[in-house]
Amino acid sequence: MAAATCGCRPWGSLLGLLGLVSAAAAVWDLTSLRCNFGSFCECDFRPDFQGLECDLAQHLAGQHLARALVVKALKTFVQDPAPTKPLVLSLHGWTGTGKSFVSSLLAHYLFRGGLRSPHVHHFSPLIHFPHPSQMERYKKDLKSWVQGNLTACSRSLFLFDEMDKLAPGLIEVLRPFLGSSWVVYGTNYRKAIFIFISNTGGEQINQVVLEAWRSRRDREEIRLQELEPVISQAVLDNPHHGFWRSGIMEEHLLDALVPFLPLQRHHVRHCVLNELAQLGLEPRDDVVQAVLDSTTFFPEEEQLFSSNGCKTVASRIAFFL
């Protein structure tokens, strides 16, 4: 496999990797998984930036901005022996563009146990916070969970999926942990990493990329400065987003808004070839074409962007093999 040429760690299919995200979320429990005391669990933080960069370059299609921004932010943060605040990233973009995949890679290349590490914590609104009537209990539990686990291991990773489905107000309990204070609740939390993921801003990002295409600009010429304001406004305007009317936004506690661009036909082709390679199969033009033909593209006139990115590539390949 090509991954061996630059030292990427070997693993199974990308679909299997993303499946671990759901599996990790499903077993999260406030009473059974907590590492309350350092003597009971050892931090397994073992960053491998070479492997991360290699995997992103080979398997993350069409995301020059996200790839560069995430790697730079992580390197700067991890190499600082005494950061003044945690690293807080918010990933935004259309479905299937690689947000969950990138978060999975971060766990894989930062922690020896990957998504199964006791210091990687994945939260999903539908699994962990499903009942609006129990919001006050969720707030108390979430605060206690984060505080307890940072006491056990300051190098912890917290992933919050589907922020656009998270009840506003819940995430505010994290605000004291995200700022630049030295100690909160007696816990050193400045080496933690918080990742927030949502589709909010995806339509606005798509529009910027579409306008660039219509102007015959290379998508690689699109700059972060063009996307940050529209993403930020989309979050502020969305009453269903976890950051709506949030002090986290008002106090600028997010270190970066990471945009994921919509995927075009050649990017989907790249995903298909990657998945075939992960399955140990040779490239097959008939399978590639069948997947592309079964994929819906938009807008209606240009037929430019995949409606679900690369999200269903693995299942479509299985159908056409």
N, C-alpha and C positions, 0 to 999 in steps of 0.2 A: 504493500500500500504506500501511497505517496506520503502519508503522515510520518513514516519512518525517516524520511529524508531530512527533516529538520527537528527531529527529537520529540515530536508530539507523543504523549502517552497513548498507548493503544487502548481502545475500548470498543464496545459494540455499536449498534446503529444509533443514529441521532435520535430516532423515535424512542429507543430504550432510555437514552439519557434524559429526555424530556419527561418520560414516564416516571422517573425517579422524583421529579419535582412533586407530582401529585402524591406519590407514595410517601415521600417525606412529610408532606402536609398532613396526610391522613393519619399518621401515627403521632402527631404532635399532641401532647396532653399536658395540662398544667400541673398535674399531680405526679406523673410517672417518669417524665424525662428530665426533670430539673437537676442540674449539677450544682448543688448548693455550696459545696466546700471544695477548695482546690485540691485537697488530698484525695478526693474521690474521683477526680477526673483530670486528666492532663491535657493542656492545650495542644492541639495537633496542627497549629498554624505553621504551614511549610510552603511558602509562596514559590511558585515556579513560573516566572515571567516569560522565560523562553518558550516553555510549553504553551502558555496561554496565548502569546503572540502568534505562535505557529498555528495553533488551532483556529484562532480568529481569522488569520489570513487565508487558511484553506477552506474553512467551512461556513464562515459568516458572509453570505452573499450580499453585495451591494450596499454595504454600510461603512463607507470610509470615515464618516464623521464619528459614528458610535465607536468604531474600533480604535481610532486615534485618541478620542476623548477618554474612554474607559481605561486604556492602558496607561496613558499619561497621568491620569488622576490617581490610579492605583500605585504606580511606581513612586510618585512624589510622596504619597501618603505613607506607604509602607516603609520607605527608606528614611523617613523622618523618625529619629529615635524618641522624640517628644512632641507629637502633634498637639496643637492647641484645641482641636475639636475632632469629633469623629468625621469620617468620610461619609457624606450623604449624597447619593445620586438618585435622580428620578428619571426612569426610562419611559419614553413616549413614542407611540407610533401605531400604525395600522396592524391588524391581526396578522400573525404569521411572518413578521419581518425580522424576528430574531431576539426579541426582548427576553423571553423565558430561557431561550438557548444560551444567551450571554450570561444570565444570572446563574445557570447551571454550570457553565464553564468557570465562573469565578469561584464557586464552591469547590469544584474539582481541582483547580490549580492553586487555590490558596490553602486548602485544608487536606490533610492526609486522608481523612475519611470521606472527603467530598460531601455530597448532600446527606450522607449518613453520619457525618461528624456530629458529636453532641454540642458543638459550638456553632453549627449552622442551623438557623431557625427560620422556617418557612411558614408564612401565614397566608391563609386564603379566607376571604370574607364569608363565603358560603359554607366553609367547613368550621372555621373557628369563631366567627361572629354572626351566626345566622339569624338571631332573634333580636330585633330592634328593642323590644321591651326589656332586654337584659343588658342594655348598654352600660349601665353603671357598674355592673359586675365585670363586664368585659374590660372596662377601663382599669379597674382595680387589679384584675388578673394580669393584664398586659404589662402594666407598670411593674408589678411584682416579678413577672417572668423576666423582663429585660434587666431589672436591677439584680435579681438573683444570679442570672447567668453571666452578667458582666463582673460580678463579684468573683465568680468561679474562674472566668477567663476573659481578660480584657480584650483579647483578639477574637472577637466573636462577629459573626455575620448574620444580619437580620434581613430577610427578604419578605416584602409585603406585595403580594400579587393582587391584581384587579383593584387597584385603588379607586377606579371609577365606579366600583360597586360597594365601597366601604362607607359606612354611615359617617357623615361629617361629625367631627367632635371627638371621635374615639382616638384618633391618632394624636390629638393634642396632648395626651398624657406623655408622649415621647419628647415634647418640646424641651424640657429641662435636660434631656440626655443629648440633644443635638447641637447645643450651643458651645460657647468657648469657655465656660466655667471650668475650674480645675477639678472639682469634685462635686458630685451630686449624690445626695442620700448616702454619703460615706463611701461611694463607689467610684473608682477611677474608670471612666468610660471613654476616654479620648482616643483610644486605639480601636474602637469598634467601627464596623462598616454597616451602613443602613442603605438598602436598595429598595426603592419604590417603583412599581411597574403599573402602567395603565395604557389604555388605548386612547385616552383623552389627548387631543392635539393631533391625532392621526389625520383627520380630514384636512386640517390646516397645513400640515406637513405635505400631504399629497398635493394640495393646491400650489404650494410653492414649487414643488418639483415639476408639476405639470406646466406651470408658467415658464419655468426654466427650459423645459423641453420645447415648448412652443416658440421660445426665443432662440432656440438652437444653441443653448448653453449646455455644456457638459455637466452632468449631475455632480461630478467631482469638483466643479467650480462653486457649488453651493456652499455657503459659509454658515457656520454656527450662528453668527450674528443675525442672519436673516430668519432663523427659525426660533430662536429663544423667545422673542417677544410674542409671537403668535401662539406658541405652546403655553407660555405663562398666562396669557389672556384666556385661552381655552380652559385652563384649570380654574381660573378665578371665576369664569362665567358658568361653570358646571356645578349646580347645586347638589349633584349626586356624587361628586368626587370627594375623597377623604380629606383633601386639602382645602375644600371650600371654606372661605372665611377663616382660614387657619393662621394662627400666629407664626407657624413654621414658614409660610409664604411671606407674610408681612415682615418678618424679621430676617428674611433672606438666609435661612438656615440650610437651604439646599446648595450644595457646592457646584452642582451642574445639572442642567436639564439636557438629557441625552436623547437626541432625535434619531429615530429609525425610519429610513426612507422607504417608500413603497417599492415593491419589487417588479421588475419588468420581465419580459419573456426569457431573456438570456440569463437572468438571475435564477429563475425557476429551473431552467435547464441545468445550471450549475448545481442546484440542490439535488436534482435527480441523479446526476452523475456522482455526486458525493455519496448519496444514499446507496447507490449500486456498489460503489467501492467499499462502503462500510459493511455491506452484506457479502463481500468477497466475490462479487460478480463483475464480469467485464462490461464495459459500456455497450449498451444496445440501443441503436438508433430507433428501433421500432417502439421500445418501451418509453424512451425519451419523448418521442413524438406523440405517443398515446396519452401520456400524462399532460403534455402541453395542450393537446386537443380537448382534453376533458376539463381544463382549467378555465374559469371565467375571468375575463379581463374587462377593465373599465378605464376611462369613461366610455360610453356607448360608441361615440364617434371615433376616438383614437384607439381604443382597445389596447391601452398602454400598460396598465398595472394589474397584477394578479389580485383578485378579490379576497383571497385568503393567504396571500404570500406563499410561503413554502410549507404552511401548516399541515396540509393534507398530502404532501408528496409521498411520504412513506407508505401510507395506506393505499394510495393510488398505484404505487409501484407493485405492491403485493397483489393488487387486483389484475394488473396487466402482465405479470410474469407468467 
